[in-house]
Amino acid sequence: MTAKIAVSLPDHLVEEARAAVAGGRAASVSAYVAEALAEKSRRRTLAEVLDEMDAELGAPDAAAVARAARVLEALDVQ
């Protein structure tokens, strides 16, 4: 079952969807938008993943946090 709705999108996103249709990467603009929404609903945020890991394995101790901070600092990722 599908529902027809009206949405407002920025011009650049509309053009991206139309280009995907023209390039054969989507059957229609509606299909392109539906696929994008489905992908978004499947994604979990990093925070959700980390919260789940903490619940399952326990939060990292102070030594592990300090070690990670040193590694990130050495990689200049912070």
Distance bins in CASP14 RR format, pairs under 12 A and 6 or more apart:
PFRMAT RR
TARGET T0000
AUTHOR 0000-0000-0000
RMODE 2
METHOD distances of the structure
MODEL  1
2 28 0 0 0 0 0 1 0 0 0 0 0
2 30 0 0 0 0 1 0 0 0 0 0 0
2 31 0 0 0 0 0 1 0 0 0 0 0
2 33 0 0 0 0 0 1 0 0 0 0 0
2 34 0 0 0 0 1 0 0 0 0 0 0
3 30 0 0 0 0 0 1 0 0 0 0 0
3 34 0 0 0 0 0 1 0 0 0 0 0
4 30 0 0 0 0 1 0 0 0 0 0 0
4 33 0 0 0 0 0 1 0 0 0 0 0
4 34 0 0 0 0 0 1 0 0 0 0 0
5 30 0 0 0 0 1 0 0 0 0 0 0
5 33 0 0 0 0 1 0 0 0 0 0 0
5 34 0 0 0 0 0 1 0 0 0 0 0
5 37 0 0 0 0 0 1 0 0 0 0 0
6 30 0 0 0 0 0 1 0 0 0 0 0
6 33 0 0 0 0 0 1 0 0 0 0 0
7 13 0 0 0 0 0 1 0 0 0 0 0
7 14 0 0 0 0 0 1 0 0 0 0 0
7 17 0 0 0 0 0 1 0 0 0 0 0
7 29 0 0 0 0 0 1 0 0 0 0 0
7 30 0 0 0 0 0 1 0 0 0 0 0
7 33 1 0 0 1 0 0 0 0 0 0 0
7 34 0 0 0 0 0 1 0 0 0 0 0
7 36 0 0 0 0 0 1 0 0 0 0 0
7 37 0 0 0 0 0 1 0 0 0 0 0
8 14 0 0 0 0 1 0 0 0 0 0 0
9 15 0 0 0 0 1 0 0 0 0 0 0
9 16 0 0 0 0 1 0 0 0 0 0 0
9 17 1 0 0 1 0 0 0 0 0 0 0
9 18 0 0 0 0 0 1 0 0 0 0 0
9 29 0 0 0 0 1 0 0 0 0 0 0
9 32 0 0 0 0 0 1 0 0 0 0 0
9 33 0 0 0 0 1 0 0 0 0 0 0
9 36 0 0 0 0 0 1 0 0 0 0 0
10 16 0 0 0 0 1 0 0 0 0 0 0
10 17 0 0 0 0 0 1 0 0 0 0 0
11 17 0 0 0 0 0 1 0 0 0 0 0
11 18 0 0 0 0 0 1 0 0 0 0 0
12 18 0 0 0 0 0 1 0 0 0 0 0
12 19 0 0 0 0 0 1 0 0 0 0 0
13 19 0 0 0 0 0 1 0 0 0 0 0
13 20 0 0 0 0 0 1 0 0 0 0 0
13 29 0 0 0 0 0 1 0 0 0 0 0
13 32 0 0 0 0 1 0 0 0 0 0 0
13 33 0 0 0 0 1 0 0 0 0 0 0
13 36 0 0 0 0 1 0 0 0 0 0 0
14 20 0 0 0 0 0 1 0 0 0 0 0
14 21 0 0 0 0 0 1 0 0 0 0 0
14 29 1 0 0 1 0 0 0 0 0 0 0
14 32 0 0 0 0 0 1 0 0 0 0 0
14 33 0 0 0 0 1 0 0 0 0 0 0
15 21 0 0 0 0 0 1 0 0 0 0 0
15 22 0 0 0 0 0 1 0 0 0 0 0
15 29 0 0 0 0 0 1 0 0 0 0 0
15 32 0 0 0 0 0 1 0 0 0 0 0
16 22 0 0 0 0 0 1 0 0 0 0 0
16 23 0 0 0 0 0 1 0 0 0 0 0
16 25 0 0 0 0 0 1 0 0 0 0 0
16 26 0 0 0 0 0 1 0 0 0 0 0
16 29 0 0 0 0 1 0 0 0 0 0 0
16 32 0 0 0 0 1 0 0 0 0 0 0
16 33 0 0 0 0 0 1 0 0 0 0 0
16 36 0 0 0 0 1 0 0 0 0 0 0
17 23 0 0 0 0 0 1 0 0 0 0 0
17 24 0 0 0 0 0 1 0 0 0 0 0
17 25 0 0 0 0 1 0 0 0 0 0 0
17 26 1 0 0 1 0 0 0 0 0 0 0
17 27 0 0 0 0 0 1 0 0 0 0 0
17 28 0 0 0 0 1 0 0 0 0 0 0
17 29 1 0 1 0 0 0 0 0 0 0 0
17 30 0 0 0 0 1 0 0 0 0 0 0
17 31 0 0 0 0 1 0 0 0 0 0 0
17 32 1 0 1 0 0 0 0 0 0 0 0
17 33 1 0 0 1 0 0 0 0 0 0 0
17 34 0 0 0 0 0 1 0 0 0 0 0
17 35 0 0 0 0 1 0 0 0 0 0 0
17 36 0 0 0 0 1 0 0 0 0 0 0
17 37 0 0 0 0 0 1 0 0 0 0 0
18 24 0 0 0 0 0 1 0 0 0 0 0
18 25 0 0 0 0 0 1 0 0 0 0 0
18 26 0 0 0 0 1 0 0 0 0 0 0
18 28 0 0 0 0 1 0 0 0 0 0 0
18 29 1 0 0 1 0 0 0 0 0 0 0
18 30 0 0 0 0 0 1 0 0 0 0 0
18 32 0 0 0 0 1 0 0 0 0 0 0
18 33 0 0 0 0 0 1 0 0 0 0 0
19 25 0 0 0 0 1 0 0 0 0 0 0
19 26 0 0 0 0 1 0 0 0 0 0 0
19 29 0 0 0 0 0 1 0 0 0 0 0
19 32 0 0 0 0 1 0 0 0 0 0 0
20 26 1 0 1 0 0 0 0 0 0 0 0
20 27 0 0 0 0 1 0 0 0 0 0 0
20 28 0 0 0 0 1 0 0 0 0 0 0
20 29 0 0 0 0 1 0 0 0 0 0 0
20 30 0 0 0 0 0 1 0 0 0 0 0
20 31 0 0 0 0 1 0 0 0 0 0 0
20 32 1 0 1 0 0 0 0 0 0 0 0
20 33 0 0 0 0 0 1 0 0 0 0 0
20 35 0 0 0 0 1 0 0 0 0 0 0
20 36 0 0 0 0 1 0 0 0 0 0 0
21 27 1 0 0 1 0 0 0 0 0 0 0
21 28 1 0 0 1 0 0 0 0 0 0 0
21 29 1 0 1 0 0 0 0 0 0 0 0
21 30 0 0 0 0 1 0 0 0 0 0 0
21 31 0 0 0 0 1 0 0 0 0 0 0
21 32 1 0 0 1 0 0 0 0 0 0 0
21 33 0 0 0 0 0 1 0 0 0 0 0
21 35 0 0 0 0 0 1 0 0 0 0 0
22 28 0 0 0 0 0 1 0 0 0 0 0
22 29 0 0 0 0 0 1 0 0 0 0 0
22 32 0 0 0 0 0 1 0 0 0 0 0
23 32 0 0 0 0 0 1 0 0 0 0 0
24 31 0 0 0 0 0 1 0 0 0 0 0
24 32 0 0 0 0 0 1 0 0 0 0 0
25 31 0 0 0 0 1 0 0 0 0 0 0
25 32 1 0 0 1 0 0 0 0 0 0 0
25 35 0 0 0 0 1 0 0 0 0 0 0
25 36 0 0 0 0 0 1 0 0 0 0 0
26 32 1 1 0 0 0 0 0 0 0 0 0
26 33 0 0 0 0 1 0 0 0 0 0 0
26 34 0 0 0 0 1 0 0 0 0 0 0
26 35 1 0 0 1 0 0 0 0 0 0 0
26 36 0 0 0 0 1 0 0 0 0 0 0
27 33 0 0 0 0 0 1 0 0 0 0 0
27 34 0 0 0 0 1 0 0 0 0 0 0
27 35 0 0 0 0 1 0 0 0 0 0 0
28 34 0 0 0 0 1 0 0 0 0 0 0
28 35 0 0 0 0 0 1 0 0 0 0 0
29 35 0 0 0 0 0 1 0 0 0 0 0
29 36 0 0 0 0 0 1 0 0 0 0 0
30 36 0 0 0 0 0 1 0 0 0 0 0
30 37 0 0 0 0 0 1 0 0 0 0 0
31 37 0 0 0 0 0 1 0 0 0 0 0
31 38 0 0 0 0 0 1 0 0 0 0 0
32 38 0 0 0 0 0 1 0 0 0 0 0
32 39 0 0 0 0 0 1 0 0 0 0 0
33 39 0 0 0 0 0 1 0 0 0 0 0
33 40 0 0 0 0 0 1 0 0 0 0 0
34 40 0 0 0 0 0 1 0 0 0 0 0
34 41 0 0 0 0 0 1 0 0 0 0 0
35 41 0 0 0 0 0 1 0 0 0 0 0
35 42 0 0 0 0 0 1 0 0 0 0 0
36 42 0 0 0 0 0 1 0 0 0 0 0
36 43 0 0 0 0 0 1 0 0 0 0 0
37 43 0 0 0 0 0 1 0 0 0 0 0
43 49 0 0 0 0 0 1 0 0 0 0 0
44 50 0 0 0 0 0 1 0 0 0 0 0
44 51 0 0 0 0 1 0 0 0 0 0 0
44 52 0 0 0 0 1 0 0 0 0 0 0
44 53 0 0 0 0 0 1 0 0 0 0 0
45 51 0 0 0 0 1 0 0 0 0 0 0
45 52 0 0 0 0 0 1 0 0 0 0 0
46 52 0 0 0 0 0 1 0 0 0 0 0
46 53 0 0 0 0 0 1 0 0 0 0 0
47 53 0 0 0 0 0 1 0 0 0 0 0
47 54 0 0 0 0 0 1 0 0 0 0 0
48 54 0 0 0 0 0 1 0 0 0 0 0
48 55 0 0 0 0 0 1 0 0 0 0 0
49 55 0 0 0 0 0 1 0 0 0 0 0
49 56 0 0 0 0 0 1 0 0 0 0 0
49 57 0 0 0 0 0 1 0 0 0 0 0
50 56 0 0 0 0 0 1 0 0 0 0 0
50 57 0 0 0 0 0 1 0 0 0 0 0
50 58 0 0 0 0 0 1 0 0 0 0 0
50 59 0 0 0 0 1 0 0 0 0 0 0
50 60 0 0 0 0 1 0 0 0 0 0 0
50 68 0 0 0 0 0 1 0 0 0 0 0
51 57 0 0 0 0 0 1 0 0 0 0 0
51 58 0 0 0 0 0 1 0 0 0 0 0
51 59 0 0 0 0 1 0 0 0 0 0 0
52 58 0 0 0 0 0 1 0 0 0 0 0
52 59 0 0 0 0 0 1 0 0 0 0 0
53 59 0 0 0 0 1 0 0 0 0 0 0
53 60 0 0 0 0 1 0 0 0 0 0 0
54 60 0 0 0 0 1 0 0 0 0 0 0
54 61 0 0 0 0 0 1 0 0 0 0 0
54 64 0 0 0 0 0 1 0 0 0 0 0
57 64 0 0 0 0 0 1 0 0 0 0 0
58 64 0 0 0 0 0 1 0 0 0 0 0
59 65 0 0 0 0 1 0 0 0 0 0 0
60 66 0 0 0 0 1 0 0 0 0 0 0
60 67 0 0 0 0 1 0 0 0 0 0 0
60 68 1 0 0 1 0 0 0 0 0 0 0
60 69 0 0 0 0 0 1 0 0 0 0 0
61 67 0 0 0 0 1 0 0 0 0 0 0
61 68 0 0 0 0 0 1 0 0 0 0 0
62 68 0 0 0 0 0 1 0 0 0 0 0
62 69 0 0 0 0 0 1 0 0 0 0 0
63 69 0 0 0 0 0 1 0 0 0 0 0
63 70 0 0 0 0 0 1 0 0 0 0 0
64 70 0 0 0 0 0 1 0 0 0 0 0
64 71 0 0 0 0 0 1 0 0 0 0 0
65 71 0 0 0 0 0 1 0 0 0 0 0
65 72 0 0 0 0 0 1 0 0 0 0 0
66 72 0 0 0 0 0 1 0 0 0 0 0
66 73 0 0 0 0 0 1 0 0 0 0 0
67 73 0 0 0 0 0 1 0 0 0 0 0
67 74 0 0 0 0 0 1 0 0 0 0 0
68 74 0 0 0 0 0 1 0 0 0 0 0
68 75 0 0 0 0 0 1 0 0 0 0 0
68 77 0 0 0 0 0 1 0 0 0 0 0
68 78 0 0 0 0 0 1 0 0 0 0 0
69 75 0 0 0 0 0 1 0 0 0 0 0
69 77 0 0 0 0 0 1 0 0 0 0 0
69 78 1 0 0 1 0 0 0 0 0 0 0
70 77 0 0 0 0 0 1 0 0 0 0 0
70 78 0 0 0 0 0 1 0 0 0 0 0
71 77 0 0 0 0 1 0 0 0 0 0 0
71 78 0 0 0 0 0 1 0 0 0 0 0
72 78 1 0 1 0 0 0 0 0 0 0 0
END
